[in-house]
Amino acid sequence: MTHKYLGRKFPGDLNIRTEVELMYRIQCAWGKFHQHKLILLNKHVSLRLGLKLFHATVSPTAMFGLASLPHTQRFLHKLDVVQGRMLRSIVGWVRIPDEPSEHTMRTMNQRMEHAACLHPLPSWSNQYFKNQYRLATKVASNQFLGCYYSRCLDAFG
């Protein structure tokens, strides 16, 4: 059983908290991807603009609240796999019948490299580490506690 609170999902069993939250964020990211699918997959919209839209809408949806979760290699790998699948859809995964798979993969890798040149996107695992570092520095500097205590003093002061 899970409970949704402030855009996050919390399971009753804390041993599976990371997995539940990660799967929920991935589900939300796919929902946001499909919400903008007509623009992201449109061949008449420039690839650069599609990547900018992806970075502005889908990436924040996927990363929301993940900095407070512990990570594993599997966790980080799953984030990057989902991002890669979405990006391959945007650049145009095309499988031609009777074409060797090596040729298809070479073509796809060239398209992905071209997309990375047009609008470089950080991997979601890198974004996760940046967000986690940012959260840790705020906690270490007592920024959260300072705001909380100043509000309490103002309220009761």
Secondary structure, DSSP 8 states (H G I E B T S, - for coil): -EEEETTEEEES-GGGHHHHHHHHHHHHHHHHHHHTHHHHT-TTS-HHHHHHHHHHHHHHHHHTTGGGS---HHHHHHHHHHHHHHHHHHHT----TT--HHHHHHHHHHHHHHHHHHS----HHHHHHHHHHHHHHHHHTTHHHHHHHHHHHHHH-
